[in-house]
Amino acid sequence: MATVTLQGNAFDTQGELPKAGSQAPAFNLVLGDLSDLTLADLAGKRVILNIFPSVDTATCATSVRKFNEKAAALDNTVVVCVSADLPFALSRFCGAEGIENVKVASSFRSSFGLDYGVEFVSGPLAKLLSRSVVVVDEAGKVLHSEQVAETVDEPNYDAALAVL
């Protein structure tokens, strides 16, 4: 179990993020057209998982925008922005913002939050996902992981990109 804060109040997540050097857990997420996206679908590509509570919050929206900007220059890399938001909300946000360089995917019908150790188990965000970044190489090995200590803070974009 990991503990993070939300505006200074401590809350627990289900487990721990996968560590650098470990194999990334398989996942099954839902895209805007309700099709599935799996880690196996992304085999052979580098993957940045930008994980957050909800695109309807300022910091989460900012992380999607910033990874969208940075993803345009990355070769053989896919950024997947993951939340428990419904896929329709994620697609609507990207459409309104003109975001085209990331994939947005919902964990709403999967065990992603439990498998990656990022599901809040207490507090007002229970069942949502803790702000985190996991970078995976072409073979599915974790290169970098960060669980942001204070939920309202942005992730360390530079650290995530540096391992690529």
C-alpha positions in Angstrom: 0.0 0.0 0.0 1.3 3.5 -0.8 0.1 6.7 0.7 -0.3 10.0 -1.2 -1.9 13.2 -0.2 -4.8 15.3 -1.6 -4.3 18.9 -0.5 -2.3 17.7 2.4 -4.6 14.9 3.6 -3.2 11.4 3.4 -4.9 8.6 1.5 -3.9 5.1 0.6 -3.7 3.4 -2.8 -4.2 -0.3 -3.3 -0.5 -1.2 -3.8 2.7 -0.1 -5.3 3.6 1.0 -8.8 5.7 -1.5 -10.8 9.4 -0.8 -10.2 12.0 0.0 -12.9 13.4 -3.3 -14.3 10.2 -5.3 -13.7 7.8 -6.5 -16.4 4.8 -4.1 -16.8 1.6 -5.8 -15.8 -0.8 -6.6 -18.7 -3.7 -4.3 -19.0 -7.0 -4.0 -20.8 -8.3 -0.4 -21.2 -11.3 1.0 -23.1 -10.9 3.5 -26.0 -13.4 6.2 -27.0 -15.0 3.8 -29.6 -15.4 1.2 -26.8 -12.8 -1.0 -28.3 -10.1 -2.5 -26.1 -6.5 -1.4 -25.8 -4.0 -3.8 -24.3 -0.3 -3.7 -23.5 0.1 -6.5 -26.1 -1.4 -4.1 -28.8 1.5 -1.7 -28.1 4.3 -4.4 -28.3 7.3 -3.1 -30.0 6.6 0.5 -29.0 7.8 2.5 -26.1 4.8 3.4 -23.9 4.2 6.3 -21.5 1.3 5.7 -19.2 0.0 9.0 -17.9 -2.3 7.9 -15.1 -4.6 10.4 -13.2 -7.9 10.7 -11.3 -10.1 12.6 -13.8 -9.7 14.7 -16.9 -12.3 17.0 -15.4 -9.7 18.5 -13.0 -7.2 21.2 -13.8 -4.0 19.2 -13.1 -5.1 16.1 -14.9 -6.1 18.1 -18.0 -2.7 19.9 -17.9 -0.9 16.6 -17.9 -2.8 15.4 -21.0 -2.0 18.7 -22.7 1.7 18.6 -21.8 2.2 14.9 -22.8 0.3 15.7 -26.0 2.8 18.4 -26.8 5.8 16.4 -25.9 4.6 13.2 -27.6 4.7 14.8 -31.1 8.5 14.7 -31.1 9.0 11.1 -29.8 9.8 8.3 -32.2 8.2 4.9 -31.7 6.5 6.1 -28.5 2.8 6.0 -27.6 1.4 8.1 -24.7 -1.7 6.5 -23.1 -3.6 8.8 -20.7 -5.5 6.6 -18.3 -8.3 7.4 -15.9 -11.5 5.9 -14.6 -13.4 8.6 -16.5 -15.8 7.1 -19.1 -14.2 6.9 -22.5 -16.8 9.4 -23.9 -15.6 12.1 -21.5 -12.0 11.5 -22.4 -12.7 11.6 -26.1 -14.9 14.8 -25.7 -12.0 16.5 -23.8 -9.5 15.6 -26.5 -11.8 16.7 -29.3 -12.5 20.1 -27.6 -8.8 20.6 -26.9 -7.5 19.5 -30.3 -5.4 16.8 -28.7 -4.2 14.2 -31.2 -0.8 12.9 -30.1 -2.0 10.8 -27.2 -4.4 7.9 -26.7 -6.9 8.3 -24.0 -8.2 5.2 -22.3 -10.6 4.4 -19.5 -10.0 1.8 -16.8 -13.8 1.7 -16.0 -14.2 -2.0 -16.8 -10.8 -3.3 -15.9 -8.5 -4.1 -13.0 -5.9 -1.6 -14.2 -5.9 0.4 -11.0 -5.4 -2.7 -8.8 -2.8 -4.3 -11.2 -0.7 -1.1 -11.3 -1.2 -0.3 -7.6 -2.7 3.1 -8.2 -6.4 2.7 -7.2 -7.3 4.9 -4.2 -8.8 2.7 -1.5 -9.7 5.5 0.9 -10.8 9.2 0.8 -12.9 11.2 -1.5 -11.2 9.8 -4.6 -11.7 6.1 -3.6 -11.9 3.9 -6.8 -10.2 6.6 -8.9 -6.6 6.4 -10.0 -3.6 8.1 -8.3 -1.6 10.5 -10.4 1.3 8.4 -11.7 3.5 7.9 -14.7 4.9 4.5 -15.9 7.3 4.3 -18.8 7.7 0.9 -20.6 10.2 -0.1 -23.2 9.5 -2.0 -26.5 9.7 -5.4 -24.7 7.3 -4.4 -21.9 9.9 -3.7 -19.2 9.3 -0.8 -16.9 12.0 1.9 -17.4 10.6 4.5 -14.9 7.7 4.9 -12.5 6.5 7.8 -10.4 3.5 8.1 -8.1 3.1 11.8 -7.5 3.1 12.4 -3.7 0.6 15.3 -3.7 -2.3 14.6 -6.0 -2.8 18.2 -7.1 0.9 18.4 -8.3 2.0 17.6 -11.9 4.2 14.6 -12.6 7.9 15.0 -13.4 7.6 15.1 -17.2 11.4 15.5 -17.7 12.2 12.4 -15.6 9.7 10.3 -17.6 11.0 11.5 -20.9 14.7 11.2 -19.9 14.6 7.4 -19.8 13.5 7.4 -23.5 
